[in-house]
Amino acid sequence: MVYTHTKELLATPPALEPITLAEARAHCRVPDSYTDDDTYLSGLITTARQLLEEQCWSSFVTQAWDFWWSSFDNRMFIPRGPLIGITTFRYRLPNSPYTLTDVSEYDYEVSSEHGLWYARLSYNATWPTSRGHYDDIYMRVSNGYGPAAANVPTPIKHAIKLMVGDLYANREEAAGGVSKRVESRVDSLIGPYRLLRM
């Protein structure tokens, strides 16, 4: 599948992380009486989650993302999953370039192919006429496994813990990423959840 969008932007970050600070502390075997590294560990959780989301081209806990295209297409693949829904779908009129107009909800439908979600024309519908310029089509989508950490698959949460544990234990080498041993285990865990992207 070829993604034809021109750019993407995180609109609303997740309200929480897939694992808690307490879970990270337990995984790293940090004593209950030692809290000096709590802020650092929280940062590692976010870092690990963001890195894995990029590798999977997914959102784990519900987020909102904005995507832009230059023109309508037969199948407008949404380059991040799992899709919860399209909340906004707009385009620029040829004679009104500074105004975004809603695409009728009757003109398109959502479908998927091999786990990849896309918007396509409804039966007997036609796309509206846009200017055909850069970033003329705008879509905001809600995606993720759900609003709670419990919605995130266990292997993904375990991969986050492995990354956090490795980065915490080897903080001096953390700039180079996780160790090869951990990287291999993480790849195995997230493999089934990695979306195709070209």
C-alpha distance (Angstrom), angle and dihedral (degrees) to the residues before:
residue distance angle dihedral
M1 . . .
V2 3.79 . .
Y3 3.76 119.2 .
T4 3.79 111.0 -143.7
H5 3.78 99.1 -175.6
T6 3.79 117.4 124.7
K7 3.79 101.1 -145.3
E8 3.78 144.1 -12.0
L9 3.79 135.1 -152.1
L10 3.79 135.3 -173.3
A11 3.82 105.8 -116.9
T12 3.81 101.9 177.3
P13 3.82 121.3 16.0
P14 3.80 121.5 -144.4
A15 3.79 116.1 -78.4
L16 3.80 91.2 -132.3
E17 3.79 142.1 5.9
P18 3.82 124.6 -99.7
I19 3.81 90.5 -115.7
T20 3.78 128.8 35.9
L21 3.77 128.8 -125.4
A22 3.82 88.1 -111.1
E23 3.80 90.4 55.8
A24 3.80 91.3 48.9
R25 3.81 91.6 48.1
A26 3.81 90.8 50.4
H27 3.80 92.3 48.0
C28 3.82 91.5 49.5
R29 3.82 90.4 44.8
V30 3.80 93.0 -124.3
P31 3.83 110.1 170.2
D32 3.80 115.9 -112.6
S33 3.80 89.9 -121.9
Y34 3.82 93.4 57.2
T35 3.81 113.9 79.7
D36 3.82 101.9 150.5
D37 3.81 92.1 103.5
D38 3.80 97.8 45.7
T39 3.81 94.2 105.2
Y40 3.79 90.8 46.3
L41 3.81 91.7 49.5
S42 3.80 91.3 49.0
G43 3.79 88.7 54.0
L44 3.79 90.7 50.5
I45 3.80 90.9 52.7
T46 3.80 90.8 54.7
T47 3.80 91.9 43.9
A48 3.81 93.1 50.5
R49 3.80 92.4 46.2
Q50 3.82 92.9 49.8
L51 3.81 92.7 47.6
L52 3.80 92.1 49.9
E53 3.80 92.7 45.8
E54 3.79 89.0 55.1
Q55 3.80 91.2 48.6
C56 3.81 91.0 49.7
W57 3.83 95.3 36.9
S58 3.77 85.3 -132.3
S59 3.75 143.6 113.9
F60 3.78 114.4 -127.3
V61 3.81 104.7 -166.0
T62 3.83 114.1 31.1
Q63 3.80 114.3 -72.8
A64 3.82 137.4 162.7
W65 3.81 120.8 -123.7
D66 3.79 131.8 -172.8
F67 3.80 121.0 -143.1
W68 3.80 131.5 -175.9
W69 3.81 133.8 -159.5
S70 3.79 132.8 -175.6
S71 3.80 93.8 -135.8
F72 3.78 142.8 -0.1
D73 3.79 117.1 -87.2
N74 3.80 136.9 -165.2
R75 3.79 89.9 -107.9
M76 3.78 116.9 17.3
F77 3.78 102.1 -161.8
I78 3.78 115.6 -149.7
P79 3.80 105.6 -137.5
R80 3.79 97.7 -147.2
G81 3.78 131.3 52.5
P82 2.92 170.6 -115.8
L83 3.81 89.2 45.6
I84 3.79 118.0 -141.3
G85 3.79 94.8 174.3
I86 3.78 149.1 -54.3
T87 3.79 107.8 -96.1
T88 3.83 99.3 177.7
F89 3.82 130.7 21.8
R90 3.82 116.7 174.3
Y91 3.79 142.6 155.1
R92 3.80 140.2 -167.8
L93 3.79 118.0 -106.0
P94 3.83 116.0 -129.7
N95 3.82 91.6 -120.3
S96 3.81 95.9 38.4
P97 3.81 109.2 47.1
Y98 3.80 95.4 165.8
T99 3.78 96.0 54.7
L100 3.79 125.2 76.1
T101 3.82 113.5 -146.9
D102 3.80 123.8 -160.1
V103 3.78 119.2 -109.4
S104 3.81 106.4 -127.9
E105 3.78 112.5 -103.0
Y106 3.81 87.0 -132.9
D107 3.82 93.0 59.4
Y108 3.79 97.7 64.8
E109 3.77 143.0 33.1
V110 3.77 135.1 -166.5
S111 3.78 123.4 -116.5
S112 3.79 138.8 157.7
E113 3.78 139.8 -136.0
H114 3.80 121.4 -163.4
G115 3.79 89.8 -18.1
L116 3.81 93.6 -49.1
W117 3.78 115.3 121.2
Y118 3.78 125.1 -144.7
A119 3.80 143.0 167.2
R120 3.79 116.7 -120.3
L121 3.77 136.9 174.8
S122 3.76 117.6 -81.7
Y123 3.79 116.7 -120.1
N124 3.81 111.8 -70.0
A125 3.81 92.2 0.7
T126 3.80 128.3 123.1
W127 3.75 129.1 -150.8
P128 3.81 114.3 -107.8
T129 3.80 118.5 -108.5
S130 3.80 113.3 -95.4
R131 3.79 130.5 -179.6
G132 3.80 92.0 -100.7
H133 3.79 92.1 -133.7
Y134 3.79 130.0 131.9
D135 3.82 113.7 -64.9
D136 3.81 94.4 1.8
I137 3.81 94.3 136.8
Y138 3.80 118.3 62.5
M139 3.78 130.1 -171.6
R140 3.78 131.7 177.0
V141 3.78 115.5 -162.1
S142 3.77 135.3 -174.8
N143 3.78 113.2 -139.6
G144 3.77 142.4 166.2
Y145 3.79 138.9 87.9
G146 3.79 91.3 -78.6
P147 3.82 143.1 -61.8
A148 3.81 96.6 -77.0
A149 3.78 132.7 66.0
A150 3.80 87.4 -123.7
N151 3.83 88.5 66.9
V152 3.81 92.3 62.3
P153 3.83 113.8 93.4
T154 3.80 113.3 -103.7
P155 3.85 95.1 -123.2
I156 3.81 90.0 58.1
K157 3.80 91.7 50.3
H158 3.79 90.0 48.3
A159 3.82 90.0 50.8
I160 3.80 89.5 53.4
K161 3.81 90.4 51.0
L162 3.81 91.2 49.9
M163 3.78 91.6 51.5
V164 3.80 93.2 45.9
G165 3.81 91.2 48.5
D166 3.79 92.7 49.4
L167 3.81 94.7 45.5
Y168 3.81 91.0 46.3
A169 3.81 94.5 48.8
N170 3.80 93.6 44.8
R171 3.77 101.4 34.6
E172 3.80 93.9 146.9
E173 3.82 89.5 60.1
A174 3.81 94.8 36.7
A175 3.81 92.9 106.0
G176 3.80 87.7 71.4
G177 3.82 92.9 53.4
V178 3.76 129.3 -116.7
S179 3.80 122.7 -28.1
K180 3.82 119.6 -87.4
R181 3.81 91.1 -112.6
V182 3.80 92.7 55.0
E183 3.79 92.3 39.9
S184 3.80 90.2 58.1
R185 3.81 92.7 49.8
V186 3.80 91.5 46.7
D187 3.82 91.2 50.7
S188 3.80 89.9 53.4
L189 3.80 91.8 50.5
I190 3.80 97.3 48.1
G191 3.82 96.3 36.9
P192 3.83 95.8 96.5
Y193 3.82 90.6 49.5
R194 3.81 98.1 47.7
L195 3.80 112.4 112.6
L196 3.78 121.9 -143.5
R197 3.78 113.7 -106.1
M198 3.78 130.0 174.3
